[in-house]
Each structure stands twice: as C-alpha cells, then as structure tokens.
Amino acid sequence: MIADSTQDFHPAFVVPRYGEEVVGGAEDLARRTAEELASRGYPVTAVTTCALDHHTWRDHYPEGMSELNGVEVLRFCALTNIADPSLHHVLARMQAGKSLSRAEQMVWLEGIVTSQGLLDHLAGEGEGYSHLVFLPYLFGTTYFGSLIHPERSYIIPCLHDEPFAHQEVIHEMLAGVRGLIFNSPGERRLASRLLGMENPGPVVGMGFSPHRSDPAAFGDRTPVRGPFVLYAGRREEGKNTPLLVEYFRRFAIEHPRAAGLVLMGAGEVRIPPDSSHVILDAGRVSEPEKWDAYAAASVFCQPSVNESFSIVLLEAWLAGTPALVNRACDVTREHVRTSGGGLTFSDYPEFAEAVLMMCEDPDRARAMGEAGRRYVETEYNWDSVIGRLQSALDVSMGPAGRENA
C-alpha cells in the first residue's frame, strides 16, 4: 500500500495496553513510535484496551476516545479469562513443552486478553487506516485483530524464543499478514528459523532522542555512593532479575565496598536481608530521574535472555554508560558485539570479573560507554528509524507535507 500524501498515511498501532504509565517494551515501542510520527505531522491512532496491568487485565482507563501527546487513542473494554482454570492448564502444558491441539491454542489466545469492541472497530473502521500495525505477537488483540484485514496488517512481533512462539497458530498468523517488521537482526533470525523463511521482513527498531541528565542529582536523591551497577525495567523472573540479585549478593560478599546495585522499574523484587546495605530498590521513577540514574551508573546490566530489542540497554548507552549483558541473549549480545559498548557474561565468575573491571578501570568503561552512545546515535536516531519504517510499510513519502522524488 503506497501513501501519496500525508493524509493518505494514517497508521493505527494496535496494542493491548497503551499509555505513559504502561510498563512494557512492546507498548513503549508502540507509543514512542506513534508519538514521533505525530510530532512530524502525521495522523496516528492507537487502538487499545482499557487495561493497565498485564497480570490482571482489569480495565483502568476510561473507554472511548482521548488524545495523548498528539496521538488519537481509542480504548475498548478488555476481555480476559485469566482466572479460568482451563487457561492455566493450557499455559502449564505449553510451558512444559507439550504439544497443544488447535483448540487448546485457541483457549490460550482467547483467554489472555482480547476485546470485542476493539475487534468490532477494526471490522467496521479498519479500512479507514492506511496500515494496521499490531504488536506484540502473543495476545488475542494481535491474533484476532490481524485476521480482519490481513491485506493491510503488519506485525511487529517482539519475538522471543519461548513456548508461545512455537505454536502453530502463531506461525500461521505471522505468515498470513501483509508484512513483518523486526526490532533487531537476532529477532529476524529467530523468525526465519520458526517460519522457514529466508527473509521474513525488514529490521526497523525504535528511535531515541538525546536526554539531559544530571548524575549528581541522582546522588542527591539516594543514599548511593561510589560505583554502582544499574538495572532498569520489569523486575520479574522472566527478565532474570532474581539471578542478577543473587549474583550481586555473592559479588558484594567477595568484593566488599567495590560497588552497589540499584534496581529501577515495576514489579516486586526480593532483596536478601544481608544485602540490603548494598542493593537499593528504587522502584518506579520519573523520566528525569531515570536518565540521571543512567548517567550516574558505572555499568548497566541487562541479565535478560528474552529480548527482541532491549530499549533500556540502548537508553543506557545513549547516556554514555557501558553495558554488561547475558551472553545467552542473541539480541543483546549482538548489540554489544556490533557497538563495542560493553561486555557479556555467561556465569557468575564472568559477571564478577566484568563488574570489577568496569568499576576499577573507569577510562576503559567510559570508552565502552561512548562506543555505545555512537552506536545508538548512528543506528537508532529517529530520522533513520522513521525512514526504515516507511520503507517497511511501502510508504513513499518523507517528512510531513514533503514527498520523496
């Protein structure tokens, strides 16, 4: 589908949750990209549910139309069977690696979250959008929504190598839409393996803009003194934060006073009592506070193995902070290798050695951080990303009101 003018390019981002308070990489990607397009003069709509929390899917926002940072937001009541024992039975079988029947796969997709109002809107008004961009892959809003107008539907799957991604209905969905858009080469390689496609779609990613930060302000607000390791994002087992806490607890015993650990973000985190003096739970923080922490940290650690992009990693690099990532994650390992912006670890000794080096050799650490910054500024500036997105969507125009020759 080719857009010939600004008015002809009116994408809708269809995502199960949307809002500044929503914590999640796919949701953050959808909102920031929609807002960037809106800032360039394009009409953009977010089609979503009223839910805020991805554990309960209870309606939080009012239903109907609103506006957020230039983006039209349409919210519909969420529908979920999250408490249904049959759903939990299917999820347990899936996590155990059992083969699911098609009916069981439907129990999963119908039970996690969907929205009849959202689907009705797409059925009745979907042709009014130039493109329907769905993300992430594993929710009913994406599965059932992309079936309605597959000829104008694109999916940014935010794919991980997990049981959900190996289901037959997911492969059918990904193969049946107009196009797939990926956040990283590693994610695209995973899709290629799963779908048996040599080139399943282009890599676009997300753009980043420089932020002002004040490292001293972070110190003024917290009791943290000296070098520290920073983690930002959801604090949960799926992101490997319990592993990070355990590794750092051991590190602090073996290397007292070498560094502290700061954990920012949503979710519960259990700090062992014997480590409460070196591990700080900062919880959810404001945007300025987040960027101050990025800039103040000695090293940013991303322990997760389930990443399709890792927004927080690239944000830390934009602040000039070196990174330490889990080598088992193809995506973040490739970011580090390509950028030269940090180190990888596969076990505790490698983790401890890397943290010690970055805290004791600030010049080398600073050089890594600057390499990471250059990588983000070059590859993931908004002009480059929007250009790649428009190419992926077959849009033949440049910034608003200005067509390409």
N, C-alpha and C positions, 0 to 999 in steps of 0.2 A: 504494500500500500504506500503510495507516494503522496506526500503532503506538498501542495504547491504554494501555500501561503501560511502565515501564522495562524489564521483562523482554521485552516484545514488540519493543523496539528493540534489535537486536543486529546492527549492520552489520559486514561484512567488507571491509577495504580490500585489494584485490588489486593488488600492485605487484611488479615484477621483482626489486627489491632493497629491503631494509628493515634499518635499524639506525642507531645513533648514529654509526658510522664511515662510513656511506654518504654520498657527496658527490653531490648532485643536487637540483634544485629540486622536481621531482615527488615524489621519495622523501622529501624533507624535509617537504613539504606533507602527504603521507600520514601520516608518523609523528607530526608535531606535532598534526594534527587528531585522530588516533586517541588520542593521549595526553590531549588536552584532554577528549575525550568520556569517557575512562576516569576522569579526575580528577573528573568530575561524577557518577560512579556508574553509567555505562552499561557493559554488557558489550561489548567491542570485540575483534575478531580481525584480525590482519594475516596474510594468506595470501601467501606469497612463495617465492622460491627461496633456495638456499644461497649465491648469488653475492654478492660484494662489489664486484669491479671490473667496470666496464661495457665494458672493452676486450677482456678475455679470457673473461668469464663463468664463470671457474673456481669450483667450489664452495669456499667458505671457511668458512661457518658449519656446525655440525653439523645434520644432518637431524632433523626431529621438532618437538616442541612445547617452547616455552620461554615466559618472561614477561619483558617489558621495560617498565618504568615503568607497570605496571597493564594493559598490553595483552598479550593472548594472541597469541603468534607461532607460526605453523605454517610450517615450512620444508620444501621439497622440492628434490630434486636438479635443477639446471638442465640444460637440453638446448640445445645450440647447435652450428651448423655454421659458426662464424665463420671457420674456416680453409679452407672449401670454395671452390675457385676459381670454381665456378658462382655462388655467392653474391656474390663480389666482382665478377664480370662483370655481374650484375644491378644491384648497387649503382652501378657505374660508369655503366651505361646510364641509371639513374634520375637520378643527379646531373647527367648531361649533358642532361637534359630529354627523353630518348627515351620514346616510348610503350611501356609494358610489357604483355605479354599477361597474362591472368589466371594462367597457370601460373608466369610469372616473378614476379608479385606474391606468389604462394604460396611460391616459393623464398626470397624475402626474409623473409616473416613466419615461416616455419618455421626459417629459418637463424639469425636474430639471437638470440633467446632464447625458449624456452618451457619447459614442464616437464610431462611426462606424469603425474607424481604429483600435481602441483597441479591439473591438469585432471580427473584421476580423483576427487580430493577434492571439487571443485566439482560434478561429476556425481553423486556419491553423497551428499554432505552439504550441498550448496549451498542446498537448501530450508530448512535449519535456520537460515539467516541471514535477517534481515528485509530487508536490502539488500546487494547486491554492488556495491561501488564500485571501479571499475577506473581505473588511471592509470599512466603516460601512455598516449597513443593508439597509439604506433608500435611496440609489441612484441607478440610472439606470445602472451604471457600475457594481454594485453588482448583481442586479436583472437579467439583461440580460446576464451578463458575466457568472454567476454561472449556467445558463441553458445550456451552451455549452458543458461542460464536468462535469456533476454533480458527476460522479464517482470518480473524483479526486479533487473536490471542497470542501473547508471548509470555513465557515463564522465566523468571529469574529464580532458579530452584534453590540457591543457597544450600547446595547438596553436600551431605556428609556421608561417609562410608559407614552406614548404620542399618539396622534391620528394616526400617521404614523404606529406605531407598532401594531395597531388593525385591519389593512387592511387584507382582505382575501388573496390577492396575496402575501403578506409578509409571512403569516403563511405557505402558500404552498411552498414558496422559502426556508424557514428555515427548513421545514420538508423534502425537496427533495434533499439536498446535502449530501455528504459523512459524514460530521460531523460539529458540532457547538463547538466553543471554547469561554469561557466566561472570563471576567476580574475579577469578584467578585461573591461570593455566592448570593448576593442580585440580581444581574443581572440574574443569573441562575434561581433563584426562580421566577422572573418575566417571563422568557421564559417558565418555566414549567407551569405557570398559563395560559399563552397565547396559548400555543401549546397543552396543555393537556398531557404533557409527564412527567413522574415521574423523569427521569434523562436525560435531553436534551443534556448534554455534560459536559466535564470537565472544571474546573476553572484553568486558566493558569496565567493571569495577565501580568505585564510588569516588567522587571528588572531595578534596579537602582544601580549606582556606586557612591561611596563617591566623593564629590567635595570639593575642597579647597575654603574657604570663608574668608572674612575679614570684620567683622561687622563695624570696624572703617572706612573702605574705603567708606561704604555706607553713613556714616555721613559726610565724607569729600566732597562727591559729591552732597549732597542735603541739604536743609535747615532744615531737620527734626531733632529735638532734643527731647530727652526724650522717654518715651514709645510710641509705635505705633502699630496699627493693620495693617496687610498687606493682600491685595488681589492680586492674580496673575491669569491671564487667559483672556478669551474674556470678554470684558465689554459690556454686552447686557442684554436685559430683560430676555432672556432665561436662563441666568446664575444668575439672581436675583441681579445684581449689583445695579440697582436703589433702591431696598429695603435696601441693605447694606448702601448706601449713606444716605438714609432717616433715618435709624436707627442711624447712627453715627452722623448725624446732630443733632438729638434730644439728643443723649448722650453728645455731646460737650456742648450743652446749659445747661444740667443738671449737668454736671461734668467738668467745665472749667479747662483746663490745665491738665486733667487726662491722655490724650493720643491723638495721631494724627491718621490719616488714610492715607495709601499710596495705590494707585491703579496702578498696573503694567499690561501691556498687550495691545492687539489690540482692536480697536473699540472706538466709541465715548462715553464719559462719561460727564454727566451734573453735575457740582458742584454748588450748590446754592451759590450765592454771599456772603451770611452771614457766609459761612463755608469755604471759600477759604483759610483762615489762618490756618485751622486745617486738611484740606483734600488736599493731593498732588496727582496730576495726573502725574505719572512718565512715562506713555506711554510705548512703546516697549523698552526694554533694552537688553543689551548683556547677554550672558550666565554668565560670571563672575559677572556682576552687579546684575543679578537675584539672584545668590547664596549668594552674600554679603547681599542683602536685606532680604532673608530668615533668615540668621543667626542673623541679627540685630533686627528683629521684636520681639515684646513682645508676639504677638499671630498672628497666621494665620487664617483668616476667610474664610470659603467656604460656601457662602449662597445658592448655587445652590441646587435645588431638582432634577435636571435631570443629574445624573451622573451614569455611569456604572463602573467607577474606581476612577477617580479624581487623575490624575498624579501630579498636583500642590500640593495637600494635602500631598501626600507621599514624594514629594521633600522637602516640608517644614519640615516634620518630620525628614527626613534624615539630615537636618541642625540643628536638636535639638529644633525646635520651637513648642510649644503647639498649638493645633488647637481648633477652635470653628466652628461647622458645623450645618447646618439646620437639625433639627430632622425629618423633613418630607422626607428627602432623606434616603431611606433604606440602600443604599450602604455606604455612608459616616458615617451614624450613626453606622453601624456595624463595620466599621474600627475603630471608636473611642471606641466603647464598647470592642472590642477584644484587642486593643492595650493599652487602658488606657491613650492614648496620648492627651486627651483634653476633651471638654465639648460639649453639644448640646444646641440649643435654639429653641423654637417654637414661641416666640413672643418677642416684644421689652423689657419688663422687664427682661426676662431671658438673652437676649443678653447683656443688660447693666450690669447686675449682674456679668456675666461671664467675660466681658472685665475688669470691675473694679477689680475683684478678681485677674486676671492674671497680671494686671499691679501693683497691690498693694502687692501681695504676690509672688515675683519672685522665691522664693525657691520652692513653690508648682508648679508654672508654669514650672520651669526648670525640675522638676521631671516628669511632664507630657510629656514635650518635649523629654526627654531621653527615656521614655517608647515608644513613637512613633518612635524614632530612632531605638530602638532594634527590634521593630515590622517590620520595613522596611528591616533592615539588615538580619533578620531571614527569613521572608516570601518572600521577593522580591529581593533577590540577583540574579544576572544573572545566576549563576550555577543552582539554584533551578528552575528558570523560564524556562530556555532552556531545562532542563530535563523534566519539565511538558509539554512543547510544543512538544518535540519529542515524548513523550508518547501519547499525544493527536493526533499526526499525524501518529501514528503507526510506528515511526522511531526507529529502534533497535540499533542505534549506539550512542556512546558517543562523546567526542570532536573529531575534525577533525583527520582522519587518525587512529583512535583508536576505534575498535568495542567492544561492550559490550560482555561479556561472555554469 
